[in-house]
Amino acid sequence: MLKKIAVADLRLGMHLHRFEGAWIDHPFWRVRFIIADAAELRAAQSSAVRECWIDTDLGLDLAPPDTPATIPAAAAIEPASVQAPPPPRNQPTTLADELRRAAELCKRSRAAVKSMFAEVRLGHALDAQQCLPLVQEISDAVFRNPEALVSLARLKTADDYSYMHSVAVCALMVALGRTLGLDHAACREAGLAGLLHDMGKALMPIEILNKPGKLSDEEFAVMRSHPERGWALLREGQSVGEPVLDVCLHHHEKIDGSGYPHGLAGERITLLARMGAVCDVYDAVTSNRPYKAGWDPAQSMARMARWQGHFDPAVFAAFVKSVGIYPTGSLVRLASGKLAVVVGQNPQATTLPSVKAFFSTESNLPLPVQTIDLAHSRERIAGREPREAWNFPQIESLWAGEALET
Protein backbone atom coordinates (compact mmCIF):
# COMPACT_ATOMS: atom_id res chain seq x y z
CA MET A 1 0.00 0.00 0.00
CA LEU A 2 1.27 3.48 -0.87
CA LYS A 3 1.51 5.88 2.06
CA LYS A 4 2.54 9.54 2.17
CA ILE A 5 4.88 10.35 5.05
CA ALA A 6 7.29 13.06 6.16
CA VAL A 7 10.86 12.52 4.93
CA ALA A 8 11.95 12.95 8.54
CA ASP A 9 10.05 9.73 9.34
CA LEU A 10 11.93 7.61 6.79
CA ARG A 11 13.86 4.71 8.24
CA LEU A 12 16.07 1.89 7.03
CA GLY A 13 14.08 -0.91 5.39
CA MET A 14 11.36 1.34 3.92
CA HIS A 15 10.62 1.10 0.21
CA LEU A 16 10.79 4.61 -1.22
CA HIS A 17 8.21 4.97 -3.98
CA ARG A 18 8.72 8.63 -4.90
CA PHE A 19 9.51 12.08 -3.54
CA GLU A 20 7.17 15.07 -3.59
CA GLY A 21 8.30 18.43 -4.98
CA ALA A 22 10.63 19.48 -7.80
CA TRP A 23 13.00 16.80 -9.09
CA ILE A 24 15.96 19.19 -8.83
CA ASP A 25 15.61 18.99 -5.03
CA HIS A 26 15.53 15.19 -5.00
CA PRO A 27 18.59 13.67 -3.29
CA PHE A 28 18.73 10.55 -5.50
CA TRP A 29 18.90 9.86 -9.23
CA ARG A 30 16.36 7.05 -8.85
CA VAL A 31 13.24 6.18 -6.86
CA ARG A 32 11.43 2.95 -5.99
CA PHE A 33 14.10 1.21 -3.96
CA ILE A 34 14.68 -0.08 -0.45
CA ILE A 35 16.54 2.35 1.81
CA ALA A 36 19.15 -0.10 3.09
CA ASP A 37 22.08 2.25 3.69
CA ALA A 38 22.53 4.82 6.46
CA ALA A 39 24.14 7.25 3.99
CA GLU A 40 21.03 7.11 1.79
CA LEU A 41 18.85 7.80 4.81
CA ARG A 42 20.97 10.80 5.80
CA ALA A 43 20.91 12.14 2.23
CA ALA A 44 17.12 11.94 2.10
CA GLN A 45 16.56 13.57 5.47
CA SER A 46 19.02 16.40 4.83
CA SER A 47 17.51 17.26 1.42
CA ALA A 48 15.06 20.08 0.66
CA VAL A 49 12.25 17.55 0.10
CA ARG A 50 9.83 17.35 3.00
CA GLU A 51 7.38 14.61 1.99
CA CYS A 52 7.57 11.31 0.15
CA TRP A 53 5.59 8.14 -0.61
CA ILE A 54 6.52 4.69 0.66
CA ASP A 55 5.18 1.28 -0.38
CA THR A 56 4.41 -0.75 2.74
CA ASP A 57 3.89 -3.92 0.69
CA LEU A 58 7.54 -3.87 -0.37
CA GLY A 59 9.20 -2.53 2.78
CA LEU A 60 8.68 -1.38 6.34
CA ASP A 61 5.80 0.81 7.47
CA LEU A 62 5.95 3.66 9.97
CA ALA A 63 7.25 2.27 13.23
CA PRO A 64 4.73 1.98 16.06
CA PRO A 65 5.67 4.04 19.14
CA ASP A 66 8.71 2.72 21.03
CA THR A 67 9.40 0.08 18.36
CA PRO A 68 13.07 -0.17 17.27
CA ALA A 69 13.67 0.22 13.54
CA THR A 70 14.98 -3.02 12.08
CA ILE A 71 15.53 -4.17 8.54
CA PRO A 72 13.83 -7.42 7.53
CA ALA A 73 16.36 -9.83 6.05
CA ALA A 74 14.45 -10.06 2.76
CA ALA A 75 14.28 -6.29 2.38
CA ALA A 76 17.91 -5.49 3.15
CA ILE A 77 19.10 -6.30 -0.36
CA GLU A 78 17.35 -5.01 -3.45
CA PRO A 79 18.01 -6.55 -6.87
CA ALA A 80 19.08 -3.93 -9.40
CA SER A 81 19.28 -3.90 -13.16
CA VAL A 82 23.01 -3.19 -12.82
CA GLN A 83 24.96 -4.96 -10.03
CA ALA A 84 27.11 -2.67 -7.92
CA PRO A 85 30.65 -4.06 -7.66
CA PRO A 86 33.26 -2.18 -5.61
CA PRO A 87 34.35 1.20 -7.02
CA PRO A 88 37.26 1.01 -9.44
CA ARG A 89 40.59 1.21 -7.65
CA ASN A 90 42.66 2.26 -10.65
CA GLN A 91 44.86 5.23 -9.93
CA PRO A 92 44.59 8.26 -12.24
CA THR A 93 46.98 8.06 -15.20
CA THR A 94 48.26 10.52 -17.77
CA LEU A 95 46.04 11.58 -20.67
CA ALA A 96 48.43 9.95 -23.15
CA ASP A 97 48.22 6.62 -21.32
CA GLU A 98 44.45 6.88 -21.05
CA LEU A 99 44.11 7.73 -24.74
CA ARG A 100 46.01 4.57 -25.66
CA ARG A 101 43.82 2.48 -23.38
CA ALA A 102 40.70 4.26 -24.61
CA ALA A 103 41.61 3.50 -28.22
CA GLU A 104 41.73 -0.22 -27.49
CA LEU A 105 38.49 -0.02 -25.53
CA CYS A 106 36.82 1.80 -28.43
CA LYS A 107 37.83 -1.02 -30.78
CA ARG A 108 36.38 -3.70 -28.50
CA SER A 109 33.27 -1.65 -27.79
CA ARG A 110 32.60 -1.03 -31.47
CA ALA A 111 32.85 -4.76 -32.18
CA ALA A 112 30.48 -5.58 -29.30
CA VAL A 113 27.83 -3.04 -30.36
CA LYS A 114 28.13 -4.07 -34.01
CA SER A 115 27.51 -7.66 -32.95
CA MET A 116 24.43 -6.62 -30.94
CA PHE A 117 23.00 -4.74 -33.92
CA ALA A 118 23.62 -7.75 -36.15
CA GLU A 119 21.87 -10.11 -33.73
CA VAL A 120 18.84 -7.82 -33.57
CA ARG A 121 18.68 -7.52 -37.36
CA LEU A 122 18.66 -11.31 -37.56
CA GLY A 123 15.63 -11.39 -35.27
CA HIS A 124 17.46 -12.77 -32.25
CA ALA A 125 16.56 -11.74 -28.70
CA LEU A 126 18.82 -9.17 -27.06
CA ASP A 127 20.35 -10.10 -23.71
CA ALA A 128 21.44 -6.72 -22.38
CA GLN A 129 23.09 -8.32 -19.35
CA GLN A 130 25.95 -9.31 -21.65
CA CYS A 131 26.76 -5.58 -21.92
CA LEU A 132 27.51 -5.16 -18.23
CA PRO A 133 31.25 -6.02 -18.38
CA LEU A 134 31.66 -3.53 -21.23
CA VAL A 135 29.76 -0.83 -19.32
CA GLN A 136 31.95 -1.55 -16.29
CA GLU A 137 35.10 -1.05 -18.39
CA ILE A 138 33.80 2.19 -19.85
CA SER A 139 32.74 3.45 -16.42
CA ASP A 140 36.15 2.64 -14.93
CA ALA A 141 37.89 4.45 -17.79
CA VAL A 142 35.75 7.56 -17.32
CA PHE A 143 36.29 7.60 -13.55
CA ARG A 144 40.06 7.30 -14.04
CA ASN A 145 40.21 10.08 -16.62
CA PRO A 146 36.89 11.59 -17.76
CA GLU A 147 38.21 13.31 -20.90
CA ALA A 148 40.17 10.56 -22.69
CA LEU A 149 37.42 8.10 -23.67
CA VAL A 150 34.76 10.81 -24.01
CA SER A 151 36.96 12.74 -26.45
CA LEU A 152 38.22 9.75 -28.42
CA ALA A 153 34.79 8.18 -28.84
CA ARG A 154 33.70 11.34 -30.64
CA LEU A 155 36.03 10.46 -33.52
CA LYS A 156 34.18 8.08 -35.77
CA THR A 157 33.69 7.51 -39.46
CA ALA A 158 30.29 7.89 -41.07
CA ASP A 159 30.18 4.09 -41.51
CA ASP A 160 30.89 3.52 -37.82
CA TYR A 161 28.44 6.12 -36.56
CA SER A 162 25.57 3.88 -35.43
CA TYR A 163 27.91 1.66 -33.38
CA MET A 164 30.33 4.21 -31.96
CA HIS A 165 27.50 6.65 -31.19
CA SER A 166 26.23 4.14 -28.63
CA VAL A 167 29.70 3.83 -27.10
CA ALA A 168 30.17 7.60 -27.00
CA VAL A 169 26.78 8.23 -25.36
CA CYS A 170 27.58 5.53 -22.81
CA ALA A 171 30.81 7.33 -21.85
CA LEU A 172 29.13 10.74 -21.85
CA MET A 173 26.35 9.47 -19.58
CA VAL A 174 28.88 8.10 -17.08
CA ALA A 175 30.83 11.38 -17.14
CA LEU A 176 27.64 13.43 -16.69
CA GLY A 177 26.43 11.18 -13.89
CA ARG A 178 29.80 11.61 -12.18
CA THR A 179 29.46 15.41 -12.38
CA LEU A 180 25.90 15.25 -11.03
CA GLY A 181 27.19 13.33 -8.01
CA LEU A 182 25.69 9.93 -8.81
CA ASP A 183 27.37 6.98 -7.15
CA HIS A 184 29.26 4.30 -9.11
CA ALA A 185 26.25 2.00 -9.44
CA ALA A 186 24.04 4.83 -10.69
CA CYS A 187 26.69 5.92 -13.19
CA ARG A 188 26.92 2.37 -14.52
CA GLU A 189 23.16 2.25 -14.99
CA ALA A 190 23.33 5.61 -16.79
CA GLY A 191 26.10 4.15 -18.97
CA LEU A 192 24.04 1.06 -19.78
CA ALA A 193 21.14 3.31 -20.75
CA GLY A 194 23.48 5.26 -23.02
CA LEU A 195 24.85 2.13 -24.65
CA LEU A 196 21.36 0.79 -25.41
CA HIS A 197 19.46 4.04 -26.07
CA ASP A 198 19.50 3.66 -29.86
CA MET A 199 18.95 -0.09 -30.22
CA GLY A 200 15.75 0.70 -32.11
CA LYS A 201 17.93 1.87 -34.99
CA ALA A 202 18.96 -1.74 -35.53
CA LEU A 203 15.40 -2.26 -36.75
CA MET A 204 15.47 0.66 -39.18
CA PRO A 205 15.93 0.05 -42.94
CA ILE A 206 19.64 0.34 -43.78
CA GLU A 207 18.94 2.54 -46.80
CA ILE A 208 17.24 5.09 -44.53
CA LEU A 209 19.72 4.78 -41.66
CA ASN A 210 22.73 5.43 -43.91
CA LYS A 211 21.12 7.75 -46.45
CA PRO A 212 23.69 10.41 -47.44
CA GLY A 213 21.08 13.10 -48.12
CA LYS A 214 18.12 14.66 -46.37
CA LEU A 215 15.33 12.26 -45.39
CA SER A 216 11.90 12.59 -46.96
CA ASP A 217 8.91 13.15 -44.68
CA GLU A 218 8.02 9.46 -44.99
CA GLU A 219 11.58 8.35 -44.19
CA PHE A 220 11.78 10.72 -41.24
CA ALA A 221 8.53 9.27 -39.88
CA VAL A 222 10.11 5.82 -40.02
CA MET A 223 13.22 7.05 -38.18
CA ARG A 224 11.09 8.70 -35.49
CA SER A 225 9.76 5.26 -34.61
CA HIS A 226 13.14 4.04 -33.35
CA PRO A 227 12.64 4.98 -29.66
CA GLU A 228 9.43 2.97 -29.42
CA ARG A 229 10.87 0.09 -31.45
CA GLY A 230 13.94 0.03 -29.21
CA TRP A 231 11.85 0.19 -26.04
CA ALA A 232 9.75 -2.77 -27.20
CA LEU A 233 12.91 -4.70 -28.09
CA LEU A 234 14.53 -4.14 -24.69
CA ARG A 235 11.28 -4.79 -22.83
CA GLU A 236 10.84 -8.10 -24.65
CA GLY A 237 14.35 -9.12 -23.58
CA GLN A 238 13.43 -8.54 -19.90
CA SER A 239 17.08 -7.92 -19.00
CA VAL A 240 17.07 -4.20 -18.13
CA GLY A 241 15.21 -2.11 -15.60
CA GLU A 242 12.75 0.72 -16.05
CA PRO A 243 15.38 3.52 -16.01
CA VAL A 244 17.18 2.03 -19.04
CA LEU A 245 13.88 1.43 -20.84
CA ASP A 246 12.83 5.02 -20.13
CA VAL A 247 16.01 6.50 -21.65
CA CYS A 248 15.54 4.38 -24.76
CA LEU A 249 11.96 5.59 -25.12
CA HIS A 250 12.34 9.25 -24.15
CA HIS A 251 15.83 10.48 -25.13
CA HIS A 252 14.25 12.60 -27.91
CA GLU A 253 11.85 14.42 -25.57
CA LYS A 254 12.47 18.15 -25.01
CA ILE A 255 11.97 20.11 -21.83
CA ASP A 256 9.36 22.37 -23.52
CA GLY A 257 7.26 19.39 -24.67
CA SER A 258 8.09 19.65 -28.38
CA GLY A 259 9.99 16.36 -28.55
CA TYR A 260 8.85 12.82 -29.36
CA PRO A 261 7.40 10.21 -29.10
CA HIS A 262 5.10 11.42 -26.29
CA GLY A 263 5.65 15.18 -26.13
CA LEU A 264 6.62 15.02 -22.46
CA ALA A 265 7.62 18.28 -20.79
CA GLY A 266 9.33 19.45 -17.63
CA GLU A 267 9.26 17.09 -14.67
CA ARG A 268 7.41 14.43 -16.66
CA ILE A 269 10.79 13.59 -18.22
CA THR A 270 12.97 11.58 -15.84
CA LEU A 271 16.42 12.81 -14.86
CA LEU A 272 18.09 9.93 -16.70
CA ALA A 273 16.16 10.69 -19.90
CA ARG A 274 17.11 14.38 -19.62
CA MET A 275 20.72 13.31 -19.35
CA GLY A 276 20.31 11.04 -22.36
CA ALA A 277 18.86 13.88 -24.43
CA VAL A 278 21.94 16.08 -23.91
CA CYS A 279 24.50 13.30 -24.42
CA ASP A 280 22.76 11.97 -27.53
CA VAL A 281 22.60 15.39 -29.24
CA TYR A 282 26.17 16.40 -28.36
CA ASP A 283 27.67 13.27 -29.85
CA ALA A 284 25.40 13.48 -32.89
CA VAL A 285 26.33 17.07 -33.78
CA THR A 286 30.08 16.61 -33.17
CA SER A 287 30.34 13.41 -35.25
CA ASN A 288 30.80 12.95 -38.97
CA ARG A 289 27.55 11.63 -40.41
CA PRO A 290 26.69 10.24 -43.86
CA TYR A 291 25.17 13.62 -44.75
CA LYS A 292 27.35 16.19 -42.90
CA ALA A 293 30.66 16.83 -41.20
CA GLY A 294 30.62 17.11 -37.43
CA TRP A 295 30.72 20.49 -35.71
CA ASP A 296 33.68 21.56 -33.61
CA PRO A 297 33.14 20.51 -29.95
CA ALA A 298 33.31 24.05 -28.53
CA GLN A 299 31.05 25.42 -31.25
CA SER A 300 28.60 22.60 -30.55
CA MET A 301 28.50 23.50 -26.87
CA ALA A 302 27.82 27.16 -27.70
CA ARG A 303 25.07 26.33 -30.20
CA MET A 304 23.35 23.86 -27.88
CA ALA A 305 23.34 26.48 -25.12
CA ARG A 306 21.24 28.72 -27.36
CA TRP A 307 18.52 26.11 -28.03
CA GLN A 308 15.79 27.40 -25.76
CA GLY A 309 13.41 24.74 -24.45
CA HIS A 310 15.47 21.81 -25.71
CA PHE A 311 17.44 20.71 -22.64
CA ASP A 312 17.01 20.90 -18.90
CA PRO A 313 19.18 23.91 -17.90
CA ALA A 314 20.60 22.29 -14.76
CA VAL A 315 21.50 19.06 -16.57
CA PHE A 316 23.04 20.99 -19.46
CA ALA A 317 25.12 23.08 -17.05
CA ALA A 318 26.44 19.88 -15.45
CA PHE A 319 27.17 18.48 -18.92
CA VAL A 320 29.25 21.56 -19.80
CA LYS A 321 31.17 21.07 -16.58
CA SER A 322 31.73 17.38 -17.36
CA VAL A 323 33.27 17.89 -20.83
CA GLY A 324 34.44 21.49 -20.58
CA ILE A 325 33.40 24.80 -22.10
CA TYR A 326 36.15 24.10 -24.62
CA PRO A 327 36.10 20.29 -24.88
CA THR A 328 39.26 18.44 -25.77
CA GLY A 329 39.78 18.66 -29.53
CA SER A 330 38.23 22.13 -29.87
CA LEU A 331 39.84 24.69 -32.17
CA VAL A 332 40.36 28.04 -30.45
CA ARG A 333 41.95 31.41 -31.21
CA LEU A 334 44.29 32.79 -28.56
CA ALA A 335 44.54 36.49 -27.71
CA SER A 336 47.96 36.53 -29.39
CA GLY A 337 46.39 35.53 -32.72
CA LYS A 338 47.66 31.96 -32.58
CA LEU A 339 45.32 29.07 -33.35
CA ALA A 340 45.41 26.16 -30.93
CA VAL A 341 43.66 22.88 -30.23
CA VAL A 342 42.53 22.02 -26.71
CA VAL A 343 44.45 19.01 -25.38
CA GLY A 344 43.45 18.86 -21.72
CA GLN A 345 40.95 20.21 -19.20
CA ASN A 346 41.48 22.19 -16.00
CA PRO A 347 38.88 21.02 -13.43
CA GLN A 348 39.49 24.13 -11.32
CA ALA A 349 39.04 26.61 -14.21
CA THR A 350 37.08 25.43 -17.24
CA THR A 351 38.08 28.50 -19.29
CA LEU A 352 41.80 27.75 -18.83
CA PRO A 353 42.48 24.35 -20.44
CA SER A 354 45.81 23.16 -21.83
CA VAL A 355 46.24 23.81 -25.55
CA LYS A 356 48.67 23.17 -28.38
CA ALA A 357 49.31 26.28 -30.46
CA PHE A 358 50.28 25.44 -34.05
CA PHE A 359 49.34 28.27 -36.43
CA SER A 360 49.71 32.06 -36.67
CA THR A 361 46.80 34.03 -38.07
CA GLU A 362 49.08 37.06 -38.40
CA SER A 363 51.62 35.42 -40.72
CA ASN A 364 49.12 32.83 -41.99
CA LEU A 365 51.84 30.21 -41.49
CA PRO A 366 52.27 27.12 -39.30
CA LEU A 367 54.17 27.50 -36.04
CA PRO A 368 56.32 24.99 -34.14
CA VAL A 369 53.80 23.16 -31.98
CA GLN A 370 53.81 24.60 -28.44
CA THR A 371 51.92 23.16 -25.48
CA ILE A 372 50.53 25.90 -23.23
CA ASP A 373 48.85 25.44 -19.86
CA LEU A 374 46.60 28.49 -19.84
CA ALA A 375 46.29 28.30 -16.06
CA HIS A 376 49.99 29.22 -15.85
CA SER A 377 50.35 31.51 -18.84
CA ARG A 378 49.49 35.05 -19.88
CA GLU A 379 47.86 33.60 -23.00
CA ARG A 380 44.06 33.48 -23.00
CA ILE A 381 41.40 32.10 -25.30
CA ALA A 382 39.92 34.92 -27.35
CA GLY A 383 37.16 32.78 -28.83
CA ARG A 384 36.09 29.61 -30.57
CA GLU A 385 37.32 29.16 -34.13
CA PRO A 386 35.11 27.59 -36.83
CA ARG A 387 36.84 24.55 -38.30
CA GLU A 388 35.17 25.02 -41.65
CA ALA A 389 37.10 28.27 -42.10
CA TRP A 390 40.40 26.34 -42.17
CA ASN A 391 41.77 23.19 -43.74
CA PHE A 392 43.62 21.61 -40.85
CA PRO A 393 43.59 17.83 -41.32
CA GLN A 394 46.06 17.40 -38.44
CA ILE A 395 43.83 18.84 -35.71
CA GLU A 396 42.76 15.50 -34.22
CA SER A 397 46.29 14.07 -34.27
CA LEU A 398 47.55 17.08 -32.31
CA TRP A 399 45.59 16.01 -29.23
CA ALA A 400 44.91 12.30 -29.81
CA GLY A 401 48.41 11.35 -31.00
CA GLU A 402 49.08 7.66 -31.58
CA ALA A 403 45.63 6.74 -30.25
CA LEU A 404 44.12 8.15 -33.45
CA GLU A 405 45.90 5.52 -35.55
CA THR A 406 44.59 2.75 -33.28
N, C-alpha and C positions, 0 to 999 in steps of 0.2 A: 504494500500500500504506500502511495506517495504521501509525504507529510512535509509541510512547510515549517521550518524551525529557524531560530536565530543562529547565525554562524557561531556565536559564542558558545552555543550548546552542542556543537559538533564534538564527537569523541571517536577514538580509535575503534575500528570495526563497523562504523556506519558506512552505508553505501550512498555516496553523493550522487544525486541524480542531475541536479543543475543548480547554478547560482542565479540569484535575482540581480537586476541592475545591468549596467553597460558592460559589455565583454571586456573593454579595455581595463576595467578594474578587477577582472577575475584573476586570481592568483595562479591558476593552472591553465595549461594549453588544452586540456581535455576535461571532460566530465564523465559521469557514470562509471565510477570506480570505487572500490573499497578504500577507505582511509586506513592504511595499515602501517603508516610511518609517522613518527612524532614530528618530523620536519614538515611533512605535508599538513599536519594539524596546525602547527604554529603558523605556517604560511597562510592558511585559510583564515585563521582567527586574527591575524595581524593585517589582513587586507582591508580595502575600503568597502567590501561587500558586507552587508549586514544580515541578509536573509538567504536561505537556500532551501532546496527540496531534497529529502532523503527518501530512499525506498526501503521500507522496513521488511519487505519480503526477501530482500537480498543482503541485508546487513542488520546491525543493531538498531533498536528504537531508542527514544529518549530514556535515560536511566531513571527508574523509580527513585524516590528520595532515599538517601543513605545507601544506595546500591553501588558497589565499586564497578568501575568501567573495565570490562574484560573483553578480549577479542576471541570469538569462537574460532576453534581450530580451522574449520572449513572456510571461514571468511578472511583469515589472515593473509592468504595468498590469492591473488586474482590473476587468472590467465589473461595474457595480453596478445595482441596480434603480432607484436615484435618482442621477443624475449629480451631481458635486460641483463646482459653479461657485465662483468666489471668494466669500469671505464678504461679506455686505452692507456697503457702506461708508457707509451713511446715518448721519448724526450723530444722536444722541438729540434729540428734540424735546419740546415741552411736552405734557402730557396732553390739553389742549384741542385742540391741533393733531392729535395722534394719534387722538383720538376722532372728529374730522371725517374723517380719512383712513380710519379703521376702519369708519365708517358706510358709506362708498362701497364699500369692499372687501367688507363684508357683503352689500350689494346684489348685487354681481357674483358673489360666491361662491354666494349663494342661487340665483341664476339658473342657474349652472353645475351645481350639484348637482341642481336640479329637472330640468334637461335630461337628466342622466345617469339619473335615476330613470325618466324618461319613455321613454328609449331602451330600458332594460332591460325595462320593462313591455310594450313593443312587440315584445320578443323579439330585439332587436338585440344584437350582441356589444359588450362594454364594453372600450374601449381606455383603460386607466388612465393610459397615458403622456400623454394629453391633459390630465391633472390637474396635471402637474408645474409648469407656469408658475404656476398658482393656489397650489399648495403653497409655491412659492418666494416669492410675494408675502406669504402668510400668515406664513411663517417670518421674512422680513425685518421685517415689522411687529412681530412678537413680540420679535425681537432688539433693535429700536429702543426699544420701550416695552412690556414684557411685560404690563402691566395693561390697556391700552386695548382691544385687540381681544378679549382673554379676557373682560373684563367686559361689553363691548357684545354679544358673540355670545351671551351668556346671555339677553339680552332677545329673546324670540321669541313669536309668537302660537301658539296651539294648532294652527292650520292650517299654520304654517310649521315645526312642530317637526321633522318627519322630515328636512327639508333643512338647517335651521340647526343641528340637533344635530350633523350631520356636520362642519359648519364649526367649531362650538365645540369639538368633541373634537379636531379637527385643531390648533387654536390651543393648547388645553390640553396636548396631547402635545408640541408644540414647546417650550412654556414649561417643562414638567416635564423634558424632555430637557436643556434649558439648565441647569436647577438641578442635575441629576444629573451635569453635566459632559460631556455628549455633544458631539461636534464638530458643525459646521454640517451636514455631509452626513448624519450620524446623526439629527440633529434633523429634517431634511427627510424622511428615511425614516419617522421616528416620526409626523410630520405627515401623510404620505401614508397611513399605516396608519389614523390617526384619521379622515381624510376618507372612507376606503372601508370602515371597520369594520362599518357597518350596511347595506351594499348589499343584503344578503339581504332587508331589509325591502321593497325594491322588488318582491319576488316574493310578498309577503304580500297576502291579500285586503284591499282598501281598507276594507271594512265592519268588519274586525277591527282593522286598523291604527289607524283613527280612531274606534273605538267610544268613546262618552262615558262608559260605565259599566264596571263590573268585568267582566273576561273570564270566560267559562265555562271549565270544565276542558278541554273540547275545543278552544276557541279559544286557550287558553293553550298547549296542546300544539302547535298550529299556529305560534304566535309563537315558541316555543322552537326551532323548526326554522330560524330565520333565520340563525344563524351558519354552519350547514352549507350552507344554500342559497347564502349569500353567498360562502363559500369555494369552492364548486364553480363559481360564476359567474366569480370572479376567476381561478381556476385555468384555466378554459376559455379566458379571454382571453389568457393567457400573457404578460401585460405587467407583472406585478409579481413581486417576489421572495418567498422563503419567509417573511421576517419580517413582511411585510404580510399574507400569507395567514394566518399564525399568529395575528395580532391579530384578524383577521376571525373566525376559527374559535373562539378561546379567550378573548375579552374578557369572557365571562360565567362563567369559572372563578373559584373562590374558593380562597384559600390553604389552607383546611382540607379541601378536596376535596369540598365540598358544592355546587359549581357545576355548570354544564353547558356543552357536551354530553358531555364525557368524564370528568367528575369528577376532573380533575387536581388535584394538591396539591403544595404546597411547591416544590421546585426543578424539578419537572416542568413548571411553567408558566414560559415564557420571560420575561425582564425586560420586553420590549416588550409582551407580553400583560398583565403585571401593571400596567404603566403604563396600558394601555388600560382595564383594569377600573376603576381609580380615576377616570380622566377621564370615562369613559362614565357612571358612576353620579353623579358630581358634577353634570354638566350636566343629567342627567335629573331629579334631585331639585330643582334650583334653577329649572327651567323650567316655564312654564305648559303643562299637558297637556290633552287633551280631557276628562279625568276629574278633574283636580285642579289647584289653584293651586300654583305653585312655592314651595319653602321659601326663607326668607331665607338668603343665602350663608353668614353666620357660623353660623347655627343648623345648616345642612347640614354644615358642617365639624365641629361639635361632635357631631352625631349619628353621622356616619360614623366618627368616632374611637372611638365606643363599640361598633361592630359587630365583636365578636371573631371572628377567623377569616375575615373577609371579604377584607381587603386585606393585602398585604405591608407590615409595619410600616415598613421602611426607605423603601419607595417612597411610602407615604402621608405620612411625615414630610417627604420632599422635596416632595411635592405641596403640603402646607400652606405650606412655605417659598416655593413658586413663586407662589401666589395670595394668601397672607397668612392669618393666624389670623382676621382680620376682613377678608374680601375686599372690594374696592371695591363699593359698593352696599349693604353691610350696615347694618342699623339697630342702633344701640347706645345705651345709657343712660350718660351721663357721671356722675361722682361728684357733680356739682353738681345733678343731677336733670334736666338738659337731655337731650332726645333729639337724636341727630345721625345723619347718614348718612356712611359712610366714602367719601372722595373720592380718596384717594391713599395709596400704601404707602410705608413707610419701610424700605428694605432693611437698614439697620443695626439696627432695633428693630421687630420685627413687631407688638409690642403697642402701638406708638405711631404709628399712621397719622395722616394729615390727615383732618379731619372737617368737616362743615358742621352746626352746631347750628341748630335751627329751631323747637323746641317746648319749653315748660316743663311738666314734670309736676307742679310745685308749684301753678302758677296754672291749669293745664290750658288754656293759651292759646298760640297761635303766637308765636314770637319773630322779630325781624329776623334774617335768615340771617347767620350769622357763621362764617367759615372759621377753623379752629383747627388749627395744627400741634402735635400733642400732644408731639412731641419737644422743643418749646420753649415749653411751657405747664405750669401747675400742674394743669390739668385732666387727668383720667385716665378711662379707660373702666371703668365699674363692672360692666358685663355686657352680654350680648347681649339684644336686645329682640325679642320675637315680633311679627312684622308683623300677624298675625291679630288681635292685641289692639287695633290701631289702624286707622283708615281714613285713610291718608295716600296719596292717589293721586299726589302730587307727588314721591314719594321718588326715583324713577328720574331725573326731570328735574333734581333737585338736583345729581346727580353727572355725568349724561350730557349735560345742556345741549341745545344745538342738534342734536347728533348723534342724539338720540332721535327728532326729527322726521324726519331722513333715513332 
